[in-house]
Amino acid sequence: MIDDSAIEDMRIIEFARQWLPYGGGTTGDLLVEFGMTPACYIARLDSILAGPTANQLDPNFRDDLRRFVSVRASRPAPTA
């Protein structure tokens, strides 16, 4: 049985997969989809990438997400 946390982790990964080519989702997108601020989203994505779920991802995608998190952690998300 998959717990709610694992389901939410996969939703966050899929959101990142969709929005990564566009620089990530906006503040509004994150609030609507997950009820979280960009800083919370980046922290959660970073936590996911540090855990066992990361091993299930394509290595190139995982590296792209890690770069995205690194850049986003140092600057604010777009608000448009």
JOCOR-V497944 format. One record per residue. RES is the residue in one letter. SS is DSSP state (~ for helix, > for strand, _ for the rest). PSI is psi in whole degrees, 0 to 359 (* if undefined). D_FIRST is the distance of its C-alpha to the first C-alpha in Angstrom with 1 decimal. Layout:
res->RES ss->SS psi->PSI d_first->D_FIRST
res->RES ss->SS psi->PSI d_first->D_FIRST
This chain:
res->M ss->_ psi->135 d_first->0.0
res->I ss->_ psi->130 d_first->3.8
res->D ss->_ psi->167 d_first->6.4
res->D ss->~ psi->325 d_first->9.7
res->S ss->~ psi->318 d_first->11.6
res->A ss->~ psi->322 d_first->10.1
res->I ss->~ psi->315 d_first->10.6
res->E ss->~ psi->320 d_first->14.1
res->D ss->~ psi->316 d_first->14.8
res->M ss->~ psi->325 d_first->14.4
res->R ss->~ psi->319 d_first->16.6
res->I ss->~ psi->317 d_first->19.1
res->I ss->~ psi->315 d_first->19.3
res->E ss->~ psi->322 d_first->19.9
res->F ss->~ psi->314 d_first->22.5
res->A ss->~ psi->319 d_first->24.1
res->R ss->~ psi->317 d_first->24.3
res->Q ss->~ psi->317 d_first->26.0
res->W ss->~ psi->346 d_first->28.4
res->L ss->~ psi->316 d_first->29.2
res->P ss->~ psi->343 d_first->32.1
res->Y ss->~ psi->13 d_first->33.6
res->G ss->_ psi->11 d_first->33.4
res->G ss->_ psi->167 d_first->30.2
res->G ss->_ psi->161 d_first->29.7
res->T ss->_ psi->172 d_first->32.2
res->T ss->~ psi->316 d_first->32.0
res->G ss->~ psi->318 d_first->31.8
res->D ss->~ psi->315 d_first->29.0
res->L ss->~ psi->322 d_first->26.9
res->L ss->~ psi->317 d_first->27.8
res->V ss->~ psi->313 d_first->26.9
res->E ss->~ psi->318 d_first->23.6
res->F ss->~ psi->353 d_first->22.2
res->G ss->_ psi->33 d_first->24.8
res->M ss->_ psi->157 d_first->25.9
res->T ss->_ psi->164 d_first->29.1
res->P ss->~ psi->320 d_first->29.6
res->A ss->~ psi->319 d_first->29.9
res->C ss->~ psi->319 d_first->26.5
res->Y ss->~ psi->313 d_first->24.9
res->I ss->~ psi->318 d_first->26.7
res->A ss->~ psi->318 d_first->25.7
res->R ss->~ psi->317 d_first->22.0
res->L ss->~ psi->319 d_first->22.3
res->D ss->~ psi->318 d_first->24.2
res->S ss->~ psi->318 d_first->21.5
res->I ss->~ psi->317 d_first->18.9
res->L ss->~ psi->341 d_first->21.5
res->A ss->~ psi->351 d_first->22.1
res->G ss->_ psi->187 d_first->18.6
res->P ss->~ psi->335 d_first->16.5
res->T ss->~ psi->326 d_first->15.5
res->A ss->~ psi->327 d_first->19.2
res->N ss->~ psi->342 d_first->19.3
res->Q ss->~ psi->350 d_first->17.3
res->L ss->_ psi->154 d_first->20.0
res->D ss->_ psi->133 d_first->23.3
res->P ss->~ psi->322 d_first->25.8
res->N ss->~ psi->317 d_first->28.3
res->F ss->~ psi->317 d_first->26.0
res->R ss->~ psi->316 d_first->24.7
res->D ss->~ psi->320 d_first->28.4
res->D ss->~ psi->317 d_first->29.3
res->L ss->~ psi->320 d_first->26.7
res->R ss->~ psi->320 d_first->28.0
res->R ss->~ psi->316 d_first->31.6
res->F ss->~ psi->313 d_first->30.7
res->V ss->~ psi->317 d_first->29.2
res->S ss->~ psi->315 d_first->32.3
res->V ss->~ psi->313 d_first->34.7
res->R ss->~ psi->330 d_first->33.0
res->A ss->_ psi->340 d_first->32.9
res->S ss->_ psi->358 d_first->36.6
res->R ss->_ psi->157 d_first->37.5
res->P ss->_ psi->157 d_first->36.4
res->A ss->_ psi->155 d_first->34.5
res->P ss->_ psi->148 d_first->36.5
res->T ss->_ psi->352 d_first->37.0
res->A ss->_ psi->* d_first->38.0
